Amino acid sequence: HGANSGANVGGDRMTAYRFCRSDDIGLLVDALNRSWAPYFPDEPLMTPTAFKRSIRDLQVWCSSCMVAFAGSDPIGVLIGAKRPSGTLVHRIAVHPDHGRQGHGHHLLTSLSSKLAILGPPRIVAEVPETLAPACGLFNASGYVQEALLTDYVLPREEQNARDDHDGQFVIPVTVDDLSANGLLDEAHPQVCWERSVETLTARKDDIVGLAVASDERLEAYLLYSKLGDLAGALAEAGTEILSLRSFVDDGGARLRQLLSRLGPRTFRFPKVHPAEISRELLETLGFLPAASHRLYAAKARSV
């Protein structure tokens, strides 16, 4: 709850680290824009509104966030999201002028020590493979790679035929519909944090879906972001698929049927866990791998 730990690391003037409180959103936004933004100049700067949205959608907890200071200036930040299953290191960054001085390691070990007492003990991170320094930081901090998450892209120029099958029909569905039918919570496959049941539930007003239904049940469904329907740059960036599942072993026919209803646009399916849906099935549907993220995990421990 706002505990401070002072240290002189690598010659910085009075480096201090502090866990945050719910009234520190302004500080965390400032720290992200100072420390994270220099590495990602094409991303929009963080705003209080966007940060509050991450609290709603991803369960970011200010008490699981830390800021590193040199004097009074924020020079590093860790953003943590917490659920009963564990804590996600959503973002961690140190300002380029203060790198390689141990700040990132100290942020991670401080969070680990706190969670060793308060729980939950599992800590995870989803790190782009292209960010070699970040991967090195997690490796050096005792994290183990559990899986490789893959971003897929489905380029589509022509709309497929709408091939309804006998006894089946395509209907609109919502997150609430799927939850009411036990299709979200029961035996849900491993997915990345940003497409988990908790996130889908929090974002349900921004999500639309389609399902293949028979007289007895829903046989397959597709959820995607409404943002893909907006004109301009968002539409050009592609529609983000949030969940894609079939409950029938049909070689992907029902999923192909659903995708065909969305017309000629590019689909993005981010951070797919190998246990979520097979690479072979996605390639059968026309998806192409585009980028990879390492899923790191560690157990909280006192240092």
Contacts in CASP RR format, 6 or more apart in sequence:
PFRMAT RR
TARGET T0000
AUTHOR 0000-0000-0000
METHOD contacts of the structure
MODEL  1
HGANSGANVGGDRMTAYRFCRSDDIGLLVDALNRSWAPYFPDEPLMTPTA
FKRSIRDLQVWCSSCMVAFAGSDPIGVLIGAKRPSGTLVHRIAVHPDHGR
QGHGHHLLTSLSSKLAILGPPRIVAEVPETLAPACGLFNASGYVQEALLT
DYVLPREEQNARDDHDGQFVIPVTVDDLSANGLLDEAHPQVCWERSVETL
TARKDDIVGLAVASDERLEAYLLYSKLGDLAGALAEAGTEILSLRSFVDD
GGARLRQLLSRLGPRTFRFPKVHPAEISRELLETLGFLPAASHRLYAAKA
RSV
1 19 0 8 1.000
1 21 0 8 1.000
1 63 0 8 1.000
2 18 0 8 1.000
2 19 0 8 1.000
2 20 0 8 1.000
2 21 0 8 1.000
3 18 0 8 1.000
3 19 0 8 1.000
4 16 0 8 1.000
4 17 0 8 1.000
4 18 0 8 1.000
5 16 0 8 1.000
5 17 0 8 1.000
5 18 0 8 1.000
5 110 0 8 1.000
6 14 0 8 1.000
6 15 0 8 1.000
6 16 0 8 1.000
6 17 0 8 1.000
7 15 0 8 1.000
7 16 0 8 1.000
7 17 0 8 1.000
7 106 0 8 1.000
8 14 0 8 1.000
8 15 0 8 1.000
9 15 0 8 1.000
9 101 0 8 1.000
9 102 0 8 1.000
9 103 0 8 1.000
9 106 0 8 1.000
10 101 0 8 1.000
10 102 0 8 1.000
11 101 0 8 1.000
12 70 0 8 1.000
12 75 0 8 1.000
12 98 0 8 1.000
12 101 0 8 1.000
13 70 0 8 1.000
13 71 0 8 1.000
14 70 0 8 1.000
14 71 0 8 1.000
15 68 0 8 1.000
15 69 0 8 1.000
15 70 0 8 1.000
15 71 0 8 1.000
15 75 0 8 1.000
15 103 0 8 1.000
16 68 0 8 1.000
16 69 0 8 1.000
16 71 0 8 1.000
17 66 0 8 1.000
17 67 0 8 1.000
17 68 0 8 1.000
17 69 0 8 1.000
17 106 0 8 1.000
17 107 0 8 1.000
17 110 0 8 1.000
18 66 0 8 1.000
18 67 0 8 1.000
18 69 0 8 1.000
19 63 0 8 1.000
19 64 0 8 1.000
19 65 0 8 1.000
19 66 0 8 1.000
19 110 0 8 1.000
19 114 0 8 1.000
20 27 0 8 1.000
20 28 0 8 1.000
20 62 0 8 1.000
20 63 0 8 1.000
20 65 0 8 1.000
20 66 0 8 1.000
20 67 0 8 1.000
21 62 0 8 1.000
21 63 0 8 1.000
22 62 0 8 1.000
22 63 0 8 1.000
24 62 0 8 1.000
24 65 0 8 1.000
24 67 0 8 1.000
25 48 0 8 1.000
25 51 0 8 1.000
25 52 0 8 1.000
25 62 0 8 1.000
26 48 0 8 1.000
26 51 0 8 1.000
27 67 0 8 1.000
27 74 0 8 1.000
28 51 0 8 1.000
28 62 0 8 1.000
28 65 0 8 1.000
28 67 0 8 1.000
28 77 0 8 1.000
28 79 0 8 1.000
29 46 0 8 1.000
29 47 0 8 1.000
29 48 0 8 1.000
29 51 0 8 1.000
30 74 0 8 1.000
31 67 0 8 1.000
31 74 0 8 1.000
31 76 0 8 1.000
31 77 0 8 1.000
32 46 0 8 1.000
32 51 0 8 1.000
32 77 0 8 1.000
32 79 0 8 1.000
32 91 0 8 1.000
32 93 0 8 1.000
33 45 0 8 1.000
33 46 0 8 1.000
34 73 0 8 1.000
34 74 0 8 1.000
34 75 0 8 1.000
34 76 0 8 1.000
34 77 0 8 1.000
34 95 0 8 1.000
35 74 0 8 1.000
35 75 0 8 1.000
35 76 0 8 1.000
35 77 0 8 1.000
35 93 0 8 1.000
35 94 0 8 1.000
35 95 0 8 1.000
36 46 0 8 1.000
36 77 0 8 1.000
36 91 0 8 1.000
36 93 0 8 1.000
37 43 0 8 1.000
37 45 0 8 1.000
37 46 0 8 1.000
38 95 0 8 1.000
38 96 0 8 1.000
39 93 0 8 1.000
39 96 0 8 1.000
44 50 0 8 1.000
51 60 0 8 1.000
54 60 0 8 1.000
54 79 0 8 1.000
54 81 0 8 1.000
54 90 0 8 1.000
55 61 0 8 1.000
55 62 0 8 1.000
56 202 0 8 1.000
57 194 0 8 1.000
57 199 0 8 1.000
57 202 0 8 1.000
57 203 0 8 1.000
58 81 0 8 1.000
58 88 0 8 1.000
58 90 0 8 1.000
58 193 0 8 1.000
58 194 0 8 1.000
58 199 0 8 1.000
58 202 0 8 1.000
59 81 0 8 1.000
59 82 0 8 1.000
59 83 0 8 1.000
59 198 0 8 1.000
59 202 0 8 1.000
60 79 0 8 1.000
60 80 0 8 1.000
60 81 0 8 1.000
60 90 0 8 1.000
61 80 0 8 1.000
61 81 0 8 1.000
61 82 0 8 1.000
64 80 0 8 1.000
64 81 0 8 1.000
64 82 0 8 1.000
64 87 0 8 1.000
64 111 0 8 1.000
64 114 0 8 1.000
64 115 0 8 1.000
65 77 0 8 1.000
65 78 0 8 1.000
65 79 0 8 1.000
65 80 0 8 1.000
66 77 0 8 1.000
66 78 0 8 1.000
66 107 0 8 1.000
66 110 0 8 1.000
66 111 0 8 1.000
67 74 0 8 1.000
67 76 0 8 1.000
67 77 0 8 1.000
68 74 0 8 1.000
68 75 0 8 1.000
68 76 0 8 1.000
68 77 0 8 1.000
68 94 0 8 1.000
68 98 0 8 1.000
68 103 0 8 1.000
68 104 0 8 1.000
68 106 0 8 1.000
68 107 0 8 1.000
69 75 0 8 1.000
70 98 0 8 1.000
75 94 0 8 1.000
75 95 0 8 1.000
75 97 0 8 1.000
75 98 0 8 1.000
75 103 0 8 1.000
76 93 0 8 1.000
76 94 0 8 1.000
76 95 0 8 1.000
76 98 0 8 1.000
76 103 0 8 1.000
76 104 0 8 1.000
76 107 0 8 1.000
77 91 0 8 1.000
77 92 0 8 1.000
77 93 0 8 1.000
77 107 0 8 1.000
78 89 0 8 1.000
78 91 0 8 1.000
78 92 0 8 1.000
78 104 0 8 1.000
78 107 0 8 1.000
78 108 0 8 1.000
78 111 0 8 1.000
79 89 0 8 1.000
79 90 0 8 1.000
79 91 0 8 1.000
79 92 0 8 1.000
80 87 0 8 1.000
80 88 0 8 1.000
80 89 0 8 1.000
80 90 0 8 1.000
80 91 0 8 1.000
80 111 0 8 1.000
81 87 0 8 1.000
81 88 0 8 1.000
81 90 0 8 1.000
81 193 0 8 1.000
82 88 0 8 1.000
82 120 0 8 1.000
83 120 0 8 1.000
83 196 0 8 1.000
83 198 0 8 1.000
84 120 0 8 1.000
85 120 0 8 1.000
85 122 0 8 1.000
86 119 0 8 1.000
86 120 0 8 1.000
86 121 0 8 1.000
86 122 0 8 1.000
86 123 0 8 1.000
86 124 0 8 1.000
87 111 0 8 1.000
87 115 0 8 1.000
87 119 0 8 1.000
87 120 0 8 1.000
87 122 0 8 1.000
87 123 0 8 1.000
87 124 0 8 1.000
87 300 0 8 1.000
88 123 0 8 1.000
88 124 0 8 1.000
88 125 0 8 1.000
88 126 0 8 1.000
88 193 0 8 1.000
89 108 0 8 1.000
89 111 0 8 1.000
89 123 0 8 1.000
89 124 0 8 1.000
89 125 0 8 1.000
90 193 0 8 1.000
92 104 0 8 1.000
92 107 0 8 1.000
92 108 0 8 1.000
92 125 0 8 1.000
92 134 0 8 1.000
92 137 0 8 1.000
94 101 0 8 1.000
94 103 0 8 1.000
94 104 0 8 1.000
104 137 0 8 1.000
105 137 0 8 1.000
105 140 0 8 1.000
105 141 0 8 1.000
108 137 0 8 1.000
108 138 0 8 1.000
108 141 0 8 1.000
109 141 0 8 1.000
109 303 0 8 1.000
111 123 0 8 1.000
111 300 0 8 1.000
112 123 0 8 1.000
112 298 0 8 1.000
112 300 0 8 1.000
112 301 0 8 1.000
112 302 0 8 1.000
112 303 0 8 1.000
113 300 0 8 1.000
113 301 0 8 1.000
113 302 0 8 1.000
113 303 0 8 1.000
114 300 0 8 1.000
115 121 0 8 1.000
115 123 0 8 1.000
115 300 0 8 1.000
116 300 0 8 1.000
116 301 0 8 1.000
116 302 0 8 1.000
117 302 0 8 1.000
119 300 0 8 1.000
120 300 0 8 1.000
121 299 0 8 1.000
121 300 0 8 1.000
122 297 0 8 1.000
122 298 0 8 1.000
122 299 0 8 1.000
122 300 0 8 1.000
123 143 0 8 1.000
123 297 0 8 1.000
123 298 0 8 1.000
123 299 0 8 1.000
123 300 0 8 1.000
124 146 0 8 1.000
124 193 0 8 1.000
124 295 0 8 1.000
124 296 0 8 1.000
124 297 0 8 1.000
124 298 0 8 1.000
125 138 0 8 1.000
125 143 0 8 1.000
125 295 0 8 1.000
125 296 0 8 1.000
126 149 0 8 1.000
126 192 0 8 1.000
126 193 0 8 1.000
126 271 0 8 1.000
126 293 0 8 1.000
126 294 0 8 1.000
126 295 0 8 1.000
126 296 0 8 1.000
127 134 0 8 1.000
127 135 0 8 1.000
127 138 0 8 1.000
127 293 0 8 1.000
127 294 0 8 1.000
127 296 0 8 1.000
128 134 0 8 1.000
128 291 0 8 1.000
128 292 0 8 1.000
128 293 0 8 1.000
128 294 0 8 1.000
129 135 0 8 1.000
129 148 0 8 1.000
129 291 0 8 1.000
129 292 0 8 1.000
129 293 0 8 1.000
129 294 0 8 1.000
130 291 0 8 1.000
135 294 0 8 1.000
138 294 0 8 1.000
138 296 0 8 1.000
141 298 0 8 1.000
142 298 0 8 1.000
143 296 0 8 1.000
143 297 0 8 1.000
143 298 0 8 1.000
144 296 0 8 1.000
144 297 0 8 1.000
144 298 0 8 1.000
145 294 0 8 1.000
145 295 0 8 1.000
145 296 0 8 1.000
146 295 0 8 1.000
146 296 0 8 1.000
146 297 0 8 1.000
147 190 0 8 1.000
147 273 0 8 1.000
147 274 0 8 1.000
147 275 0 8 1.000
147 295 0 8 1.000
148 274 0 8 1.000
148 292 0 8 1.000
148 293 0 8 1.000
148 294 0 8 1.000
148 295 0 8 1.000
149 192 0 8 1.000
149 271 0 8 1.000
149 272 0 8 1.000
149 273 0 8 1.000
149 292 0 8 1.000
149 293 0 8 1.000
149 294 0 8 1.000
149 295 0 8 1.000
150 271 0 8 1.000
150 272 0 8 1.000
150 274 0 8 1.000
150 279 0 8 1.000
150 289 0 8 1.000
150 290 0 8 1.000
150 291 0 8 1.000
150 292 0 8 1.000
150 293 0 8 1.000
151 268 0 8 1.000
151 269 0 8 1.000
151 270 0 8 1.000
151 271 0 8 1.000
151 272 0 8 1.000
151 289 0 8 1.000
151 290 0 8 1.000
151 291 0 8 1.000
151 292 0 8 1.000
151 293 0 8 1.000
152 268 0 8 1.000
152 269 0 8 1.000
152 270 0 8 1.000
152 272 0 8 1.000
152 282 0 8 1.000
152 287 0 8 1.000
152 288 0 8 1.000
152 289 0 8 1.000
152 290 0 8 1.000
153 266 0 8 1.000
153 267 0 8 1.000
153 268 0 8 1.000
153 269 0 8 1.000
153 287 0 8 1.000
153 288 0 8 1.000
153 290 0 8 1.000
154 259 0 8 1.000
154 266 0 8 1.000
154 267 0 8 1.000
154 268 0 8 1.000
154 269 0 8 1.000
154 285 0 8 1.000
154 286 0 8 1.000
154 287 0 8 1.000
154 288 0 8 1.000
155 266 0 8 1.000
155 288 0 8 1.000
156 259 0 8 1.000
156 263 0 8 1.000
156 264 0 8 1.000
156 265 0 8 1.000
156 266 0 8 1.000
156 267 0 8 1.000
157 264 0 8 1.000
158 264 0 8 1.000
159 260 0 8 1.000
159 263 0 8 1.000
159 264 0 8 1.000
160 256 0 8 1.000
160 259 0 8 1.000
160 260 0 8 1.000
160 263 0 8 1.000
161 260 0 8 1.000
162 170 0 8 1.000
162 257 0 8 1.000
162 260 0 8 1.000
162 261 0 8 1.000
163 257 0 8 1.000
163 260 0 8 1.000
164 170 0 8 1.000
164 257 0 8 1.000
165 253 0 8 1.000
165 257 0 8 1.000
167 214 0 8 1.000
167 215 0 8 1.000
168 212 0 8 1.000
168 213 0 8 1.000
168 214 0 8 1.000
168 219 0 8 1.000
168 254 0 8 1.000
169 212 0 8 1.000
169 213 0 8 1.000
170 210 0 8 1.000
170 211 0 8 1.000
170 212 0 8 1.000
170 213 0 8 1.000
170 257 0 8 1.000
170 258 0 8 1.000
170 261 0 8 1.000
171 210 0 8 1.000
171 211 0 8 1.000
171 213 0 8 1.000
172 208 0 8 1.000
172 209 0 8 1.000
172 210 0 8 1.000
172 211 0 8 1.000
173 209 0 8 1.000
173 210 0 8 1.000
173 211 0 8 1.000
173 218 0 8 1.000
173 221 0 8 1.000
173 223 0 8 1.000
174 204 0 8 1.000
174 207 0 8 1.000
174 208 0 8 1.000
174 209 0 8 1.000
175 184 0 8 1.000
175 200 0 8 1.000
175 201 0 8 1.000
175 203 0 8 1.000
175 204 0 8 1.000
175 207 0 8 1.000
175 223 0 8 1.000
176 204 0 8 1.000
177 211 0 8 1.000
178 184 0 8 1.000
178 211 0 8 1.000
178 218 0 8 1.000
178 221 0 8 1.000
178 223 0 8 1.000
179 185 0 8 1.000
179 201 0 8 1.000
181 217 0 8 1.000
181 218 0 8 1.000
183 218 0 8 1.000
183 221 0 8 1.000
183 245 0 8 1.000
183 247 0 8 1.000
184 197 0 8 1.000
184 200 0 8 1.000
184 201 0 8 1.000
185 197 0 8 1.000
188 197 0 8 1.000
189 245 0 8 1.000
189 273 0 8 1.000
189 275 0 8 1.000
189 276 0 8 1.000
189 277 0 8 1.000
190 273 0 8 1.000
190 275 0 8 1.000
190 276 0 8 1.000
191 243 0 8 1.000
191 271 0 8 1.000
191 273 0 8 1.000
191 276 0 8 1.000
192 270 0 8 1.000
192 271 0 8 1.000
192 272 0 8 1.000
192 273 0 8 1.000
192 293 0 8 1.000
192 295 0 8 1.000
193 199 0 8 1.000
194 270 0 8 1.000
194 271 0 8 1.000
195 242 0 8 1.000
195 243 0 8 1.000
195 270 0 8 1.000
195 271 0 8 1.000
200 207 0 8 1.000
200 223 0 8 1.000
200 242 0 8 1.000
200 243 0 8 1.000
203 225 0 8 1.000
203 242 0 8 1.000
206 225 0 8 1.000
206 226 0 8 1.000
206 227 0 8 1.000
207 223 0 8 1.000
207 224 0 8 1.000
207 225 0 8 1.000
207 226 0 8 1.000
207 242 0 8 1.000
208 223 0 8 1.000
208 224 0 8 1.000
208 226 0 8 1.000
208 229 0 8 1.000
209 221 0 8 1.000
209 222 0 8 1.000
209 223 0 8 1.000
209 224 0 8 1.000
210 221 0 8 1.000
210 222 0 8 1.000
210 258 0 8 1.000
210 261 0 8 1.000
210 262 0 8 1.000
211 218 0 8 1.000
211 219 0 8 1.000
211 220 0 8 1.000
211 221 0 8 1.000
211 222 0 8 1.000
211 258 0 8 1.000
212 218 0 8 1.000
212 219 0 8 1.000
212 220 0 8 1.000
212 221 0 8 1.000
212 254 0 8 1.000
212 257 0 8 1.000
212 258 0 8 1.000
213 219 0 8 1.000
217 247 0 8 1.000
218 247 0 8 1.000
219 246 0 8 1.000
219 247 0 8 1.000
219 248 0 8 1.000
219 254 0 8 1.000
220 245 0 8 1.000
220 246 0 8 1.000
220 247 0 8 1.000
220 248 0 8 1.000
220 254 0 8 1.000
220 255 0 8 1.000
220 257 0 8 1.000
220 258 0 8 1.000
221 243 0 8 1.000
221 244 0 8 1.000
221 245 0 8 1.000
221 258 0 8 1.000
222 241 0 8 1.000
222 243 0 8 1.000
222 244 0 8 1.000
222 255 0 8 1.000
222 258 0 8 1.000
222 259 0 8 1.000
222 262 0 8 1.000
223 241 0 8 1.000
223 242 0 8 1.000
223 243 0 8 1.000
223 244 0 8 1.000
224 239 0 8 1.000
224 240 0 8 1.000
224 241 0 8 1.000
224 242 0 8 1.000
224 262 0 8 1.000
224 267 0 8 1.000
225 239 0 8 1.000
225 240 0 8 1.000
225 242 0 8 1.000
227 234 0 8 1.000
227 239 0 8 1.000
227 240 0 8 1.000
228 234 0 8 1.000
228 235 0 8 1.000
228 237 0 8 1.000
228 238 0 8 1.000
228 239 0 8 1.000
228 240 0 8 1.000
228 265 0 8 1.000
229 235 0 8 1.000
229 239 0 8 1.000
235 265 0 8 1.000
237 266 0 8 1.000
237 268 0 8 1.000
238 265 0 8 1.000
238 266 0 8 1.000
238 267 0 8 1.000
238 268 0 8 1.000
239 262 0 8 1.000
239 265 0 8 1.000
239 266 0 8 1.000
239 267 0 8 1.000
239 268 0 8 1.000
240 267 0 8 1.000
240 268 0 8 1.000
240 269 0 8 1.000
240 270 0 8 1.000
241 267 0 8 1.000
241 268 0 8 1.000
241 269 0 8 1.000
244 255 0 8 1.000
244 269 0 8 1.000
244 277 0 8 1.000
245 277 0 8 1.000
246 252 0 8 1.000
246 254 0 8 1.000
246 255 0 8 1.000
248 254 0 8 1.000
251 281 0 8 1.000
251 284 0 8 1.000
252 281 0 8 1.000
252 284 0 8 1.000
252 285 0 8 1.000
255 281 0 8 1.000
255 285 0 8 1.000
256 285 0 8 1.000
259 267 0 8 1.000
259 285 0 8 1.000
267 287 0 8 1.000
269 282 0 8 1.000
269 287 0 8 1.000
271 293 0 8 1.000
272 282 0 8 1.000
273 295 0 8 1.000
279 289 0 8 1.000
END
